[in-house]
Amino acid sequence: MFKEILKFFSGNIKTEKKSIEKKIDSFEDIPVKVVSSMLIDSDSTSYDFNTLINEAYPSKNGLYPHEILVLKYASTYFIGETNFQKFWLSDYGVRDVNKILKKLTSKGFLRETSIEEILEKETIKKLKELLKKHNLKVSGNKSELIERLIKSTDRQILKSSFSKSYYKNTELGNEELRENEYISYIHRNKIMDLNIWRLNQLMNEEPRKSYRDKIWIHLNMSAFKYFGENRFEEYSACRFAMAKFAAEEKKYKQALYLMSEVIFLDLNGVKFFNKKNYPETELLLENFLPYETSLLKIPRRVLKITKEYIRLSKLQIEEIKEIMLDAMGKSFVSIKIFSPEECRDILFMEIDEEYRELDLIYEKAYEKSKKVFIN
């Protein structure tokens, strides 16, 4: 039965591939350097750190990606810190953060905080305690308290009153962070297979572009690759990442278009059907109804984000529905459970909490699916 279904849809797959290829032709024609050992799973804890360094590009000031990220975090560490976040080793292969902090200091990217800066971080209560300790007046605002302490107390004695001194970026350090903003961005935003090492490779490939352009191009090409390999679950994840990326730039219309594809793929069960065999099909049919417990639903996270994009777009609902129908109509799945119109309607029924209507549309789709899978 399933071989017949696959045979039936194989012609559609080829047609869709040609359609996607035409879309890709409209992107900028950008040569891509393939780096075999840099496609790193960011969750992996197994690293050949020397390989990472050998294949990475240093900045114009000679810093590597992991060193720039340490520079970004440096102001949160006190001098002599020993308790560092686990991600240094698990995500980036960094075993000795302190060694890097010392190097950054010796190279002029970091310095120790001054006594003025230390006092500025203290509470007024703490400052008054210090003033009392040195038999000084405790009246005045914070600036006056700090000035009185500095003028009337030996700086070394004053500094010894504090157990911790922190790192602070120098102007050179701040310049380094500004010029390599992509490092902290990709650390904060986990996007598909990208991490500081992989994006460092992309940033140094020709033609030179902004890091946001590089990420967008990478996501586009990844989507094309997944589609061409019939890996629609990964394709959906890629489109989801692209939607969030577009929304960061307030391109909510584009973000809604991409989220529409994600919704269409989710509702049509890409996680169940696009595999070499279909052992989940019977389980899927058994758990198709009722809507409330169905396996084929819009994930809560996707629904929440889509609702937010609709709100932020400030577009009329009818225009949004047209955008979504256009996106869903151009999407492809090997086996279609819900039509583009049904997927669009399900979304808005979810938003409006029209659960009776949702039950009806799921019952209709269930009857249709039984004819395909069972008869």
BADREN-860608 format. One line per 10 residues: for each residue x, y, z of C-alpha. Coordinates in steps of 0.001 Angstrom, whole numbers, plus 500000, padded with zeros to 6 digits. Layout:
N
X,Y,Z | ... $
! end
This chain:
375
500000,500000,500000 | 502683,502513,501001 | 504856,501684,497995 | 501899,502644,495812 | 501473,505897,497732 | 505147,506734,497360 | 505041,505922,493666 | 502009,508160,493270 | 503761,511109,494926 | 507204,510635,493352 $
506194,512677,490307 | 505043,515513,492575 | 508359,515463,494442 | 510321,515930,491220 | 508042,518770,490172 | 508427,520499,493518 | 512208,520134,493408 | 512283,521993,490090 | 510082,524710,491594 | 512424,525135,494573 $
515458,525216,492268 | 513884,528153,490437 | 513372,529938,493751 | 517007,529364,494707 | 518114,530863,491380 | 516632,534142,492560 | 518985,534211,495565 | 522399,535819,495188 | 524781,533429,493461 | 527263,532853,496240 $
530097,530309,496156 | 530305,528271,499342 | 533472,526800,500767 | 532863,523340,502207 | 534680,522731,505480 | 534349,519071,506369 | 535356,519171,510012 | 533583,522404,510947 | 530024,521051,510818 | 529980,520643,514578 $
527010,519642,516676 | 526837,522408,519284 | 525562,519897,521844 | 528593,517684,521468 | 531185,517496,524227 | 533784,515796,522043 | 536171,518279,520415 | 539518,518245,518726 | 540358,521737,519942 | 543532,521984,517875 $
541497,521282,514742 | 539030,524001,515662 | 541843,526525,516061 | 543655,525429,512904 | 540516,525837,510797 | 539368,529111,512387 | 540296,532610,511263 | 541765,535099,513777 | 540419,538651,513917 | 542527,541586,512719 $
543782,541906,516317 | 544722,538219,516430 | 541889,536802,518551 | 540074,533547,517808 | 536300,533057,518220 | 536460,531528,521699 | 538777,534305,522925 | 536375,536984,521660 | 533529,535271,523508 | 535592,535177,526717 $
536215,538901,526207 | 532442,539417,526014 | 531922,537630,529341 | 535038,538990,531072 | 533314,541808,532980 | 531168,539222,534796 | 534237,537459,536220 | 536356,538548,539151 | 540116,538207,539008 | 541029,534721,540178 $
537575,533319,539271 | 537458,529523,539257 | 533743,528829,538765 | 532905,529151,535059 | 529828,528158,533071 | 529701,524619,531696 | 529090,525794,528138 | 532750,526771,527724 | 533702,523121,527546 | 530467,521536,526313 $
529789,523994,523477 | 533211,525351,522535 | 535876,522973,523815 | 537417,525606,526136 | 538997,524029,529225 | 540895,526946,530808 | 538964,530240,530776 | 541351,531832,533280 | 544279,531324,530946 | 542418,533207,528218 $
541470,536028,530620 | 545127,536475,531545 | 546117,536522,527874 | 543464,539136,527061 | 544734,541287,529929 | 548370,541007,528863 | 547420,541918,525277 | 545573,545053,526374 | 541987,543927,525784 | 541171,543823,529508 $
542236,545628,532643 | 541449,545399,536346 | 538634,547605,537632 | 539764,550766,539430 | 538812,551546,543019 | 536406,554201,541709 | 534640,551582,539572 | 534517,549122,542468 | 532963,551728,544757 | 530461,552730,542087 $
529068,549178,542115 | 528661,549151,545896 | 525474,550009,547778 | 525140,553228,549756 | 524861,551118,552898 | 528237,549490,552216 | 529834,552867,551442 | 528588,554339,554726 | 529981,551355,556627 | 533398,552051,555091 $
533150,555742,555971 | 532323,554904,559601 | 535235,552457,559692 | 537584,555279,558704 | 535885,557836,560996 | 534513,559879,558116 | 531165,561674,557695 | 528341,559530,556252 | 526111,562306,554886 | 525571,563058,551211 $
524611,561267,548004 | 526464,558296,546516 | 528880,560384,544422 | 529817,562455,547481 | 530361,559333,549597 | 532679,557843,546966 | 534619,561103,546558 | 535071,561397,550349 | 536373,557826,550614 | 538864,558261,547778 $
540188,561632,549012 | 540479,560653,552651 | 541631,557016,552487 | 544751,555340,551132 | 543780,553674,547845 | 545509,550395,548635 | 543924,550199,552087 | 540559,551028,550528 | 540982,548374,547836 | 541892,545768,550435 $
538428,546265,551928 | 536970,544456,548900 | 537527,540753,548393 | 536930,540846,544654 | 538183,542920,541770 | 536646,542469,538339 | 537828,542631,534746 | 536870,545573,532554 | 537191,545969,528797 | 539675,548502,527495 $
538864,550586,524409 | 540741,547985,522366 | 538548,545288,523906 | 535354,547210,523127 | 536525,547747,519555 | 537179,544020,519188 | 533645,543210,520348 | 532071,545765,518009 | 533964,544437,515013 | 533095,540826,515811 $
529520,541209,517005 | 528580,537960,515252 | 530364,535945,517965 | 528123,537054,520827 | 525043,536979,518566 | 525387,533344,517532 | 526272,532382,521101 | 522987,533904,522324 | 520913,532613,519411 | 521232,528923,518631 $
520478,528670,514893 | 520491,525201,513330 | 524089,523936,512945 | 525716,527342,513449 | 528038,528136,516345 | 530939,530541,516826 | 533344,528266,514947 | 531131,527609,511920 | 530023,531226,511577 | 533647,532317,511828 $
534320,530185,508738 | 531375,531690,506865 | 532361,535246,507756 | 535769,534772,506177 | 534523,533319,502902 | 534134,535471,499806 | 532219,537569,499133 | 532466,539412,502448 | 529063,540314,503855 | 527466,541220,507177 $
526964,538361,509608 | 523189,538616,509221 | 523479,538218,505452 | 525791,535256,505948 | 523339,533558,508331 | 520388,534169,505996 | 522247,532741,503006 | 523318,529721,505066 | 519724,529050,506148 | 518461,529396,502567 $
521015,526935,501260 | 520363,524517,504133 | 516631,524632,503377 | 517305,523850,499721 | 519563,520952,500720 | 516988,519452,503113 | 514216,519823,500560 | 516285,518159,497865 | 516944,515211,500182 | 513235,514935,501154 $
514171,515773,504757 | 511059,517816,505375 | 511288,517767,509164 | 514715,519455,508972 | 513387,521724,506214 | 510570,522803,508544 | 513040,523510,511377 | 515104,525600,508978 | 512086,527654,507869 | 511176,528179,511530 $
514675,529559,512189 | 514348,531823,509142 | 510996,533146,510390 | 512493,534098,513767 | 515478,535672,512012 | 513202,537777,509761 | 511132,538853,512772 | 514290,540140,514501 | 514516,542655,511654 | 510803,543470,512053 $
510015,541814,508700 | 506826,540335,510091 | 505148,539770,506734 | 508057,537587,505642 | 508110,535894,509047 | 504408,535026,508748 | 504982,533573,505282 | 507704,531300,506621 | 505716,530316,509719 | 502834,529362,507424 $
505081,526764,505799 | 506033,525429,509224 | 502368,525131,510247 | 501444,523386,507003 | 504257,520863,507449 | 503446,520262,511127 | 499757,519672,510457 | 500586,517281,507643 | 502802,515181,509888 | 506253,515537,508362 $
507712,513885,511466 | 505644,510775,510713 | 505617,510435,506938 | 508933,511526,505524 | 510980,508503,506467 | 512045,505348,504645 | 509213,503384,506177 | 506002,504257,507941 | 505667,502253,511155 | 503924,505215,512819 $
500973,505386,510423 | 498629,503103,512346 | 499562,504868,515576 | 498882,508189,513893 | 495407,507135,512762 | 494603,505754,516184 | 495578,509110,517702 | 494152,511368,515010 | 490946,512087,516912 | 489751,513879,518881 $
491404,517189,518066 | 492324,517812,521711 | 494663,514805,521878 | 495557,514557,518187 | 499157,513969,517154 | 498653,516382,514275 | 498428,519775,515924 | 500220,523082,515699 | 502913,522965,518411 | 502209,525430,521226 $
505466,527255,520672 | 504729,527712,516954 | 501194,528894,517716 | 502389,531391,520334 | 505063,532860,518063 | 502707,533066,515073 | 500103,534929,517153 | 502811,537393,518191 | 503894,537968,514572 | 500278,538560,513574 $
499983,541183,516313 | 503269,542875,515467 | 502648,542889,511705 | 499637,545228,512142 | 498242,543776,508905 | 494565,543220,508287 | 493429,539655,509016 | 492300,539105,505426 | 495735,540082,504124 | 497380,537737,506625 $
495113,534900,505494 | 496081,535558,501881 | 499791,535486,502771 | 499356,532217,504630 | 497307,530557,501922 | 499898,531561,499334 | 502738,530099,501431 | 500875,526902,502274 | 499744,526452,498679 | 503376,526520,497531 $
504549,524128,500255 | 504964,520450,499598 | 504420,517257,501567 | 504513,513732,500193 | 501147,512888,501753 | 498640,515657,502359 | 496342,515226,505362 | 495094,518816,505501 | 494711,521149,502517 | 496276,524636,502619 $
492809,526105,503268 | 492218,523699,506136 | 495623,524468,507670 | 494945,528196,507522 | 491500,527703,509063 | 492910,525475,511821 | 495362,528209,512789 | 492667,530844,513195 | 490332,528394,514918 | 493148,527749,517380 $
493658,531476,517910 | 489923,532046,518413 | 489549,528875,520518 | 486816,527483,518265 | 487173,523923,519506 | 483899,522574,518109 | 484865,523720,514619 | 488308,522168,515124 | 486715,518817,516024 | 484656,518956,512822 $
487588,519760,510546 | 489645,516963,512139 | 486799,514465,511744 | 486541,515353,508053 | 490307,514935,507554 | 490235,511636,509442 | 487591,510161,507154 | 489545,511311,504132 | 492781,509796,505493 | 491166,506437,506242 $
490283,506080,502567 | 493915,506633,501620 | 495613,504499,504282 | 493161,501710,504965 | 491011,501131,501869 $
! end
